């Protein structure tokens, strides 16, 4: 490919310069949603939806503003990761290495332990709605069976690293989520004036940490950092794609914000108004399904379970693909391979090794439960990832490696400092919970 052309990611060549901008102006904006939709759908799993549901059940619409702030936070973080990749041509991990070897010392153990525990969590979350709607053994073996099947199917779908296929599958899953979750929220006939009134920030008594958790936790995972990798696979690889990237990122997180607000509406209208408490964790969505079955019949409950499954399985696919790609980049860099070496890319041997790591060892946890020691390690490492991402982006986007025209403005620096502070508070709280729980 010569310097006057660049790949569109769809098998065609476009002239460099203003072509990407023209694309953003000539197409309906929803058609430009691509990697952003993948990262947003991957980040918002069943656990995030139930956290928002519980917030609605506990505080009604009081934390609606925090959910909206959470969406804005992710837009800034993902935009930063995407801007680094497009402006420099380097992956986010390559950027981290330029901050020092300490980043690898943290990231290496984190991605290994995180993958082991998250693999079991994601398979279990995908299995729960299937085991509830289509029981075979009528016991815990249903969750184990469907969890294993979910992991194997997820691994098979991403094994060869076909990004465009992943994007299409995730779009279908997001469509299912939209029809079921948003449809259910609309069906509750929410109190719109009250909903709009709650966009004014306020913190319920005793709810500081919970408020921060809603603002910072929903859709916040390692997959935020995978955005730059998916941009590359899409074919958006130079600064000329900056505007398209920003449209993609913003529109995708607006869609994810609609999901989050819908779950809060469901919690407020179905649960808060009736004084119904549900469990935390993925089990809370099954509790909601029971409430729906009691009030509106089994059909409505099963429709919701479809949305529950779509949310969970989209996370399986996104993580199996995106985090495996991040691991391949990390391990290839550790082995001294060039940044464009096939083994550091999608479908390479390091990528496939991590897909296997996400799939098979975690199956043991489906049988024996999650050992306390592993959970504590996971909690300790995980509590620092979002602060790690926010702080390192603050340094990278102001560093000498960043072209001047794409560096942070002063107000972006202020925003990232505030975001980093939120995640530091949440990280310390998570760290305390990991050792005290």
N, C-alpha and C positions, 0 to 999 in steps of 0.2 A: 504494500500500500504506500503510495507516495505521499509527500507532505501536503498535497492539495486535496486530499480526500480523507474521509473518515467513515468508519462503519456505522450504520444505523442500528445494528443489532438485528436486522431482519433480513440480512442477506443482500442488501442493496448498498450502493455507495452514494454518499452525499458530499457535495463540495463543502470544504471547511469554511469558516468565517461566519456568515449570517444564516446558514442553513438551519441550524437548530433553533435559532430565534424565529425564523420564518415558520418552522414547524409548530412552534408554540403558539404563533399567532394565527396559523391557518387551520388548525384542527380544533374541534371542541375540546375544552380542557379536560373533560373526564376521560377522553381517549388517550391522554398523555400519562395517565396513572399507570405506573409499572412497578419498578423496584420499591417505591414508597408503599404501595399497597401490600407488597410481600412483607416488608419489615413491620408495618403496622399490624397486619393480621397475625404475624408470627408473635409479636410482642404481647398482644392482647389475647391471653389464653383464658381457660375456664377460671383459674384462680383470680385473675384480674377482674373478670366479670362478677364473680361472687363477692369480691371485696367491695365493689361498687353497690351491688345488691344489698349487702349487709349495711352499708352506709345509708342507703335509702330506707331500710327497715328500722334503723336505729334513730335517724335524725330527720326523716322525711326528705324535703328538698333543701335542707340547710347547707349541705355540702356540695350543691350543684356547682357553685362557683369554683370549688377546689378541683372538681373533675374537669372543668373547662381549662383551668390553669394547667392541669396535668397534660392536656393535649398540647397547649402552647409550649410547654417545656420540652416535650418530645420533638416538636417542630424545630426548635432552636438547636437541640442536640444533634438530630439527624441531619439538619442542614449543614451544621459544622463539619460532620464527618464526610458528607458528600462534597462540600466545598474544598476540603483538604485534598480529597482524591482527584477531583477535576482540575484544581489549580496546580497541583504538584505532579500528578501522574503517579503518585505512590500510594500504596495501601495504608490504612490506618496503623497497622502493626509496624510497617516500615517507619512511619512517623514516630511511634512510641519508642522504637529502638534508637532514634536520634535524640531522644531525651535521656538515654542512658540504659545500661544493662539491667538496672533495677526493675524496669518495666517487664522484662522477660522473666525475672525471678518471681515476680508476682503473677504474671499472666500464665506461665507454664503450669504450675500447680492448680491454678484456678480453673483453667479450661478442662483439665483432666478430671478433677473432682466434680466440677459442675456438670460435666457431661454424664458421669456415672449416675449421679443422683437425679439429674433432670431427665435422663432417659427413662427411668422408672416412673417419674412423676408424669411425664407427657403420655406415656403408654397407658398408665392408670387412668388419667383424665379422659383419654379417648375411649377407654373401655367402659367407664361408668354409665354413660347414657345408653350404650349398646347393651350392656348387661341388664339394665333396667327395662328397656323396651323389648329386647329379644332374649330373655333368659333361656339358657340351655340346661344348666346343672342346678339352677335355683339355689346357688350357694356362692361363696367367695371365688370358687373356681371359674365362674362366669367372667369376673373381672380379670383374672389371670389369663384365661383363654383369649378374650378380646384384646387384652393388652399386648399379648404376644403377637396376635394377628396384626394389630395396628402398627407395631414396631417393624414387623417383616414387610408389610405393604409399604410403609413409609420408606424403608431402606431400599426396596426394589424400585420405587418411583424416582428416587434421587440418585441411584447408584451410578448412572452414566453421566450425571452432571448436566443434564439438558435444562438450562435456565428457563428458556421460553416456555417449555412444557410446564415447569413449576409455576410460572406466572399465571398461565391459563387455569391450572387446577386451583390455585389459591383464589383466583377471581370467582370461580364457581362456588367455592366454599364461602367466600365473603357474601356472594349473592344469597346463599342459603341463610347465613346469619342475618342478613338484612331483612329478608322476608319474615323470618321467624321472630327474632328478637325485637326489631323495630316495629314489625307488625303487631306484636303483642303489646308493646308500649302504647302504640296508637289506639289499640282496642280498649285500653284501660280508661280512655277518655280523661287524660291528665288535667289537672287544674292549671291551665296555662298562665293565668295572672300570677298565681303563687310561684310557679316555676320561674317566670321572668323576674319576679321580685327577689328570688334567691340567688340571682347573679351578683347581688351586692355582697361583698365578702363579710363573713362573720364566722366565728369559731364557737361551736357548742361548748358548754361548760365541761371541762375535763377532756376535751376532744382535740387537743393540740397535736399530739403525735398521730392520731387517726386522720386528722385533716391533712397533715403533711404526707401521710401514707397514700391518701387518695390522690393528692397533687403530684406526688413523685413516683408512686409505685405502679400505677396503671400503665401497662404497655412499656415498662422499663426493664429491659433485659440486655444481655450481651448482643442480641440480634440488632440493636440500634447501631452498633459498630460495624455490623455486616453490610450496612447500606452501600458503602463505597465499593465493596466487592460485587454487589449485584448491579451497580451502575456500570462497572466494567463489563460484566457479562451481557448487559443490555446493549452495549456498544456506545454508551455515553461516556466518552473518555477524555474530552478536552474542555477547556473553559467555555467554548462556544455553546456547551450544553447546560451552562449554569442556570439560565432562566427556566429551561425545561425541567431541570432537577428540582428547582424551588417550587414550581407548579406541582410537580409529581409529589413531592414531600408534603406540601401544604394540603393538597386535595385529599391525599391518602389519610392524613391524620384528622382532617375534618370528618371524613367517613368514620374513622375509629372513634372520634368524639361523639358522633351520633349513636354508636353502639353503647358507649359508656353512659351517656345521658339516658338512653333507653333503659338500661339496667337499673339506673337510679330511679327512674320513673316507675318501673315495675316494682321495685322495692318499696317505694313510698306509697303507691296506690294499692298494691296487693297485700303488703305485709305491715307497714307502719300504721296505716289507717285501721287495720284489724288487730293490731297488737300481737302479731305473730313473729316469733323469734326463729331464726334458722341457724344452722351450724356454720362455722367458718370452714374454709377449704372447699374443695370441689363438691363435697357432700351437700353443701348449701344449695347447689343448683338442683339436686335431687329432691331436697325439701320443697323447693319452689314447684317442681314438677308435681309433687304430691298435692300441694295447695291448688294448683291448676286443675288437676284431675278431680278433686273434691268439688270445686266450684263450677267447672266448665266441662267436665267429662274427660275421658281418656284420650280422645282425639287431640284436644288442645294441649294436653300434657306431652303427647308424643311429638307434636309439632315443635314444641319448645325443646325437647330432647334432641331433635335434629339440629337445631341451632347450637345447642350445647356441644354436640359431637363435631359440628363444622368448626367451631371455635377451637376446640382441642386439637383436632387433626390438622388444621392449618398450622398450628404451632409445631406439631411433629414434623411436617414437611419443611417448614422454614428453618427450623433448628438443624434437622438432619442435613440440609443443604448448606445453609449459610455459616453455621458454626463449624461444620466440617471444612469449609473453605477457609475460614479463619485459622483453624488448626493447621491446615496444609501450608498456609503462608508462614505461620509461626515456626513450624518444624523445619520447613525448607530453609528458612532464614537461619535457624540454628545450625543446620547442616552446611551452611555456606553456599547454598544454591543461588543463582541469579534470580532476580525478581520475576523475570519472565520464563523461568524454567517450568516445563510442564508438570513436574511433581509438586510445584507450589500452587497449581491451579485447580480448577474445577474438573473433577473426574480423574485426577492423578492418584498415585498410590497412597500418598499421605491423606488425601481427602477420603479415599475409600477405607483406609485404616480407621479413621475417626467415625465414619458411618457405622462400621462394625462395633466400635467401642460404645457408641450411643445405643446400639440395638441389643447386643447379646449379653454382656456382663450385667446391665441393669435388670434383665429379666430375673436374675436371682433375687433382687429386692422385691419383685412381685410375689415371690413365694415366701420369703422370710421376713418381710417388713424392712424398714429402713433402720439400720443400726445407729444407735445414738451417736457414736463417735463420728461416723460419716456425716450425719446431719449437722453436728456442731461444726465440723470442718467446712462443710458447704455453707453454713450460715455465716461463719467468720469471713471466708473468702468472698462470698456473695455480697456481704454488707458493704464491702469496699469497692465493688465494681462500678456502680453508678457515680460515686464521688471520683473514682479513678478516671472515668471517661470524661466527666465534666471538667476536671482540673487539667488533665492532659490536653484536652481540646483548647482550653484557655491558653496554654503555653504554645501549642502547635500553631494555632491561628494567628499568633503574634510573633512567631519565630522568624529568623532570617531565611528559613527554608520556604516560607510562604511568599509568593509574588506580592509586591506592594499593593497592587490594586485589589487583591482579594483578602487582605488582612482584615482583622476585626476593626470595626469603628469603636469609639469610646463607649457608646451605649450598648453595643453587643458585649463588650467586656464586662460592663456592669451587670447585664442580664446573666452572663455565664457565672459571674461571681455569686450572684444570688442563688442560681440553680445549684452551684457547687455547695453552698452553705446548707441548702435544704437537704441535699443528699448526704452531707457529712452528719447532720443531726439524725437523719433516718438510719445511716450506717451505724452510728454509735448505739442507737436504740436497738437495732437488729443484733448487734454484737452482744449487748447486755442480755437480750432475750435468748440468744443462742446458748449462753452459759447458765442462765438462771432457769430456762425452760427444760 
